[in-house]
Amino acid sequence: MDDTSYLNSSGDKIQASINIATQFYHFHDVDINGKKKRSIKRIKDIIEKFLNPLRRKRITVGHIAYLINHVLIPRVVYVAQLMILSENEWNLLFTPVIKLVKQICGLPRSYPTSAIYHRYILGINNPWDQICTNQITAFLYLINSNSPASRFIMIRCRTAQLRLAIHDNIFEYESGSLFLGHQEAKSNLSLHNIIIARKLNIIIQ
């Protein structure tokens, strides 16, 4: 866990908040600060194991698109569902995949990656879009649930609000200023989800 500060009216209530946070982390097997490199390596290994047999086979464009969308992306998104990675980091992770797709299609390396992801050209799903959708959906579900996870998420949101010196409701804070908290978001999944939601013009109320 990071150096989150817990504030409440009594020692028992503070300990209860800490227990909720600990249960949440243990339940999801998450260590925001300690496991990122290991998880990135795991994603790289998944991608490499997926690509290796395909490099030695003659395969159609439709087949590779289907395998990426229905086999590879669900695997890596599942592993990364509680990770905090930027769009650039996802692009770097998927560079070998895009490289192979271009080779299979006979496309030059300079061919725009955005065209690879276009639904009416190759129709390969963008892993960044998928992870954003999954994380925001899970975030909204948990924050609206009557569960320890919901209370823990609110603690993390309030912690981010204090650290960023935000006086207004963090869910309604001006987006341009909120994006300045991207460094804090690297160790706070709740803030990361709020920032991503705002980038997608989703306002949480």
DRENVEXLO-586587 format. One record per residue (C-alpha): residue in one letter; x, y, z. Coordinates in steps of 0.05 Angstrom, whole numbers. Example, Ala and Ser with C-alpha at 12.3 -4.5 7.8 and 13.67 -1.06 7.14 Angstrom:
A / 246 / -90 / 156
S / 273 / -21 / 143
END
This chain:
M / 0 / 0 / 0
D / 23 / 72 / -8
D / 28 / 125 / 47
T / -46 / 140 / 50
S / -68 / 180 / 112
Y / -131 / 158 / 147
L / -172 / 211 / 183
N / -232 / 198 / 228
S / -262 / 217 / 295
S / -234 / 159 / 335
G / -178 / 108 / 335
D / -227 / 51 / 325
K / -257 / 84 / 264
I / -188 / 97 / 234
Q / -170 / 24 / 245
A / -236 / 3 / 213
S / -218 / 44 / 151
I / -149 / 13 / 149
N / -179 / -57 / 155
I / -226 / -42 / 97
A / -167 / -19 / 54
T / -126 / -80 / 73
Q / -183 / -128 / 56
F / -193 / -94 / -11
Y / -119 / -100 / -29
H / -115 / -172 / -5
F / -179 / -191 / -41
H / -153 / -166 / -107
D / -80 / -185 / -94
V / -59 / -114 / -109
D / 2 / -75 / -89
I / -1 / -10 / -128
N / 72 / 8 / -116
G / 105 / -61 / -115
K / 77 / -102 / -172
K / 75 / -58 / -233
K / 140 / -82 / -263
R / 122 / -154 / -250
S / 53 / -145 / -281
I / 82 / -110 / -342
K / 130 / -169 / -351
R / 71 / -217 / -345
I / 34 / -179 / -400
K / 96 / -180 / -444
D / 102 / -255 / -434
I / 28 / -266 / -452
I / 37 / -225 / -515
E / 101 / -262 / -535
K / 71 / -331 / -523
F / 11 / -310 / -565
L / 54 / -284 / -623
N / 108 / -338 / -626
P / 66 / -393 / -660
L / 33 / -342 / -706
R / 101 / -319 / -733
R / 113 / -388 / -761
K / 44 / -397 / -793
R / 10 / -371 / -855
I / -52 / -336 / -829
T / -105 / -291 / -858
V / -119 / -220 / -837
G / -188 / -240 / -812
H / -159 / -296 / -771
I / -107 / -254 / -736
A / -158 / -199 / -722
Y / -205 / -251 / -691
L / -149 / -281 / -648
I / -126 / -213 / -623
N / -197 / -189 / -607
H / -223 / -253 / -575
V / -161 / -286 / -545
L / -103 / -238 / -533
I / -138 / -174 / -512
P / -185 / -208 / -461
R / -124 / -242 / -430
V / -82 / -179 / -422
V / -141 / -136 / -400
Y / -158 / -187 / -346
V / -86 / -185 / -320
A / -84 / -109 / -323
Q / -153 / -94 / -295
L / -125 / -64 / -230
M / -61 / -36 / -260
I / -47 / 37 / -274
L / -16 / 43 / -343
S / -16 / 103 / -390
E / -39 / 101 / -462
N / 34 / 106 / -483
E / 53 / 46 / -441
W / -3 / 5 / -473
N / 21 / 27 / -542
L / 92 / 3 / -526
L / 66 / -64 / -500
F / 26 / -75 / -563
T / 81 / -54 / -612
P / 101 / -126 / -628
V / 28 / -143 / -642
I / 19 / -84 / -690
K / 85 / -101 / -723
L / 62 / -173 / -738
V / -6 / -149 / -763
K / 28 / -102 / -812
Q / 74 / -159 / -836
I / 14 / -205 / -847
C / -22 / -151 / -886
G / 39 / -132 / -926
L / 37 / -61 / -899
P / 98 / -16 / -890
R / 120 / 0 / -819
S / 100 / 73 / -831
Y / 27 / 53 / -841
P / -14 / 90 / -788
T / -32 / 48 / -728
S / -98 / 85 / -722
A / -120 / 51 / -787
I / -105 / -17 / -756
Y / -154 / -2 / -701
H / -207 / 28 / -748
R / -270 / -15 / -745
Y / -282 / -10 / -820
I / -211 / -26 / -841
L / -181 / -83 / -800
G / -226 / -77 / -739
I / -174 / -96 / -687
N / -194 / -72 / -618
N / -151 / -21 / -583
P / -129 / -50 / -516
W / -126 / 20 / -485
D / -199 / 32 / -502
Q / -218 / -36 / -474
I / -181 / -27 / -408
C / -210 / 43 / -399
T / -280 / 16 / -411
N / -270 / -42 / -362
Q / -237 / -1 / -307
I / -288 / 56 / -309
T / -346 / 7 / -311
A / -318 / -30 / -250
F / -304 / 35 / -215
L / -375 / 61 / -225
Y / -405 / -6 / -203
L / -363 / -10 / -139
I / -372 / 63 / -119
N / -447 / 55 / -123
S / -448 / -10 / -85
N / -459 / -16 / -10
S / -395 / -53 / 3
P / -327 / -45 / 37
A / -297 / -34 / -32
S / -343 / 27 / -42
R / -320 / 57 / 24
F / -248 / 44 / 8
I / -254 / 78 / -60
M / -284 / 140 / -27
I / -224 / 141 / 21
R / -177 / 139 / -39
C / -216 / 195 / -73
R / -214 / 238 / -11
T / -140 / 224 / -3
A / -127 / 247 / -75
Q / -170 / 309 / -63
L / -129 / 328 / -2
R / -62 / 315 / -36
L / -82 / 357 / -96
A / -110 / 412 / -51
I / -177 / 408 / -86
H / -231 / 446 / -47
D / -289 / 426 / -91
N / -319 / 358 / -104
I / -265 / 319 / -140
F / -317 / 286 / -185
E / -339 / 354 / -211
Y / -271 / 389 / -211
E / -249 / 427 / -273
S / -219 / 376 / -320
G / -158 / 416 / -342
S / -134 / 424 / -270
L / -152 / 352 / -253
F / -105 / 326 / -308
L / -47 / 359 / -270
G / -55 / 303 / -219
H / -29 / 249 / -266
Q / 32 / 237 / -221
E / -13 / 225 / -161
A / -56 / 180 / -204
K / 3 / 133 / -216
S / -7 / 107 / -145
N / -82 / 118 / -138
L / -127 / 76 / -183
S / -189 / 114 / -162
L / -160 / 180 / -184
H / -134 / 147 / -248
N / -205 / 125 / -264
I / -233 / 194 / -251
I / -182 / 227 / -297
I / -194 / 176 / -352
A / -269 / 185 / -346
R / -262 / 260 / -352
K / -218 / 252 / -414
L / -275 / 211 / -444
N / -325 / 266 / -424
I / -356 / 222 / -371
I / -376 / 262 / -309
I / -386 / 222 / -245
Q / -438 / 251 / -199
END
